[in-house]
Amino acid sequence: MSVILPPQTAGHADCPQVMELQKRDYHVERSLLNQQQLEELGQWSLAPRTYRWRTWFRCSRARARALLLQHIPVLGWLPRYPVREWLVGDLLSGLSVAIMQLPQGLAYALLAGLPPVFGLYSSFYPVFVYFLFGTSRHISVGTFAIISVMVGGVTESLTADEAFLQGLNTTVNDARVQVAYTLSFLVGLFQVGLGLVHFGFVVTYLSEPLVRSYTTAASVQVFISQLKYVFGIHPKSYTGPLSLIYTLLDICWKLPTTVPATAVTALVSGVALVLVKLLNGKLQRFLPLPIPGELLTLIGATGISYGVDLKNSSGVDVVGTIPARLVSPVAPNPELFAMLVGNAFAIAVVGFAIAISLGKIFALRHGYRVDSNQELIALGFSNFIGGIFQCFPVSCSMSRSLVQESTGGNTQVAGAVSSLFILLIILKLGELFQELPKAVLAAIIIVNLKGMLLQFADICFLWKANRMDLLIWLVTFIATILLNLDLGLAVAIVFSLLLVVVRTQLPHYSVLGQVPDTDIYRDVAEYSGAREVPGVKVFRSSVTMYFANAELYSDALKKRCGVDVDHLIAQKKKRLKKQQLKQKRLQKAKQRRTQDTSPQVTSVSIHVNSSLGDIKSNDVEGSEAKANPTDELEDAVASSQENDKVPNVTTLKSLGLPQPGFHSLVLDLSTLSFVDTVCIKSLKNIFRDFREIEVEVYIAACFSPVITQLEAGHFFDDSITKQHLFVSVHDAVTFALHKSKSGPNSSILVS
């Protein structure tokens, strides 16, 4: 191969841009390469296969140390922790997160249908466990609205059944707590198990539109679930599909029974929180730490409630007793496993999807790597151990994670500091919030939903950007609203996967033309300058071909070529059949002529004249008579054979059929990522059908793994060899043009 740079002509001296483009031009000359020649030139061989499972059974000190550091990352980074550079930032960050964690923990416990103190427990144990096992340095693990509302749906639906309560022989609140920590135990088991088998890739099936739509629908459910605390009403508990609609209608029906003091408390708290958030946004550059609006609102509302006795004087619901102690570890209830396993798996997947999404965002921003499988294990241990200590399932919060990053947090030391601060609140300060109105917690939850509710703007964006993603967004949202969070997630995942299959069945098929003076081929419908090469048709699909779309590929190919291939083959077979019938008739006629000629020859051969005088003459005449009939017979037979020999040529032209406007077909298979048996069979059928109509087929631009799969599927044989497979479309087109003129054996130079 030679590379020739273009000469710099004086005509371009007055145009710097043209000069620059001209300098970038290049001309390459090389021999045309089919796959067989490429393998010989490049000395191709199968790559050696590696069996990763073999390393699982190897044991050494280095491997044991690597496994220990992999599964307990804190042992790797904590000994190298730069105390002087990072400790102050982590302490301030941990304190800031704890200030947010306190009100959110109390509030999200209400979402889960549990006493508020269990929100504090869930803000301590799981956070400290994640400090030991997590790989993300910036996410804040703990209570999260979406997970809490999923837990609340489970606890309320099960405890609404009297038979269920009688079976547990306990009160409603105790039953809900038991359901919540058993659910957390199962969620942790699922996450740890999936992480150990390296199943972290499962979140790749949750596309961004699906996750954003799901969290938006969940935020709507969270909003509606908090209205009863905002208005101080007590709607019925509904479960199953359409339960959200029934709950909303019941709330609207009971609005006349609103407690005015509760509504005013929620309104004032909400306005105060919004004003503080706006102030933080305006003064962000000037404040070393954001103003803790939630904590200030919590303290102020608790003081006012205690001072004026809102509970007794105005009928405002308050948090109630908060025990100043840690609870003893308990074992989960195995009787509940069968009822909770489906919800546990859904919570495990959603919680991990949210955590890993945030973790990867911060990892990219700060230049480190997050191990998805280890994150799954870390989150699983957080929920597993938290379940033993009566916590409900947790994930990570976007708002707290942003605060942890923006206030100087560098590692999960900030998480450990926040968990220790929550421990101090549980042991010493928790009982101070017993007079806190639940309406204030509801206001905190609703105000924090702002970010997720703003995701409704995705509809306008996706309408312009991608209608398929918009369809996923809408289906996910509607399914989650109507069918609840667990069934809604299942419907969303199934629909998105089915949509992928449907999209592979509706690809973009194109006929390619050559861009003038280049070896580039583009869709002639999109590039007006691209021209089809005379006599050669180039076809490409935008997706890989497999069992679900192989037949569609063949149909589209025959349609785009402008030739009714199947009809032409049928007509050819019909005319060949007529030709065969004609040959049979001529053979029968030949046999009849042979039978009619045989008696005449016998009578001539036995003709005798007894006259002596005539013997001599008759001998001469007889010899002539014997000769003449034989010659006549040979002439008749020869004539019959000539008539029998109807030209046995099966070309379309000789049969009087129209010929295609091209002699070669090139299949651009650069989009193939794999092949299956159906794909191989379809390709063979394409070769057979187009050869029937006198069109030679070539394949171009296949990747090595695809070629290996073609070989394994016995695609190549005597009629289809690797000489029909070329490294590029241009190689195949050049070969086809040259072969049609001079035959296949001459060497060709591609330039």
Number of C-alpha atoms within 10 A of each C-alpha: 10 9 11 11 13 12 9 11 9 8 9 13 11 9 9 10 11 13 16 11 9 16 13 10 11 10 11 11 12 12 13 20 21 22 22 16 17 15 13 10 10 8 8 11 8 8 7 6 6 7 8 8 8 8 9 9 7 9 9 8 8 9 13 12 10 13 12 13 15 16 19 19 18 19 14 13 13 14 8 8 14 10 11 8 10 16 18 15 22 26 21 20 30 27 22 23 29 28 20 18 28 22 23 29 27 27 31 30 28 26 29 29 20 26 22 25 27 25 28 30 27 30 30 29 25 30 30 22 23 27 26 20 25 28 28 26 24 27 32 32 30 30 31 26 27 29 27 27 24 24 30 25 25 23 24 20 15 20 21 15 11 10 11 14 17 12 9 16 11 13 11 20 14 16 20 25 20 24 27 27 29 30 33 32 30 27 33 30 21 23 31 26 15 20 21 14 9 15 15 22 12 13 17 9 13 19 16 15 22 24 21 21 28 28 24 25 28 25 23 19 23 23 20 17 22 21 23 21 25 25 25 23 17 15 18 10 15 17 17 13 17 15 17 22 15 16 20 17 12 16 22 12 11 15 16 10 12 17 18 15 19 24 20 14 21 27 17 14 24 24 13 17 22 18 12 19 18 12 14 18 12 11 13 13 10 9 11 12 16 19 16 17 21 26 19 16 21 20 16 14 22 21 16 14 22 17 10 11 14 21 17 10 10 13 14 24 18 19 20 16 15 19 14 17 15 14 12 8 12 13 13 21 14 9 11 15 16 8 14 20 15 15 19 27 19 21 30 29 21 23 23 25 24 21 24 24 15 20 25 18 13 21 18 11 9 12 8 12 14 19 16 26 22 24 25 31 28 27 32 34 24 34 36 28 20 28 29 19 24 27 33 35 35 33 29 24 21 16 15 24 22 17 21 30 21 16 20 21 28 22 24 29 25 32 32 23 23 31 30 20 19 27 21 15 18 21 13 13 13 20 17 16 21 18 24 26 26 25 31 28 32 28 28 25 23 23 17 18 19 12 13 17 19 10 15 15 9 16 18 10 12 16 13 9 12 10 13 16 20 21 19 20 26 19 20 29 26 16 22 29 23 17 20 22 30 21 18 22 24 15 16 25 17 11 16 23 13 12 16 12 13 13 14 17 19 15 16 12 16 19 21 27 24 22 18 11 7 10 15 14 21 20 21 17 12 10 14 11 14 18 16 18 16 12 16 23 22 29 22 20 21 16 20 19 28 21 15 14 21 20 16 14 24 15 12 16 22 16 12 14 17 10 17 12 19 14 10 19 16 11 15 20 14 11 16 16 12 12 17 13 12 14 18 13 13 18 17 13 15 19 13 11 15 15 10 10 16 11 10 12 17 12 10 17 15 9 12 12 13 8 10 9 9 13 14 12 13 18 15 12 13 19 13 11 16 19 14 14 17 16 11 13 17 12 12 16 17 12 13 18 14 10 15 18 12 13 10 11 10 14 14 19 10 10 14 10 15 11 15 19 14 16 20 25 24 25 23 24 22 20 15 18 15 16 19 15 16 16 22 22 15 18 20 15 13 17 17 16 19 20 15 19 21 15 21 20 25 25 25 23 21 20 15 13 15 17 18 13 16 18 14 11 15 11 18 17 9 6 10 15 13 20 15 20 25 26 20 21 26 22 22 30 24 18 25 23 17 16 15 13 8 9 12 12 8 9 10 16 13 15 18
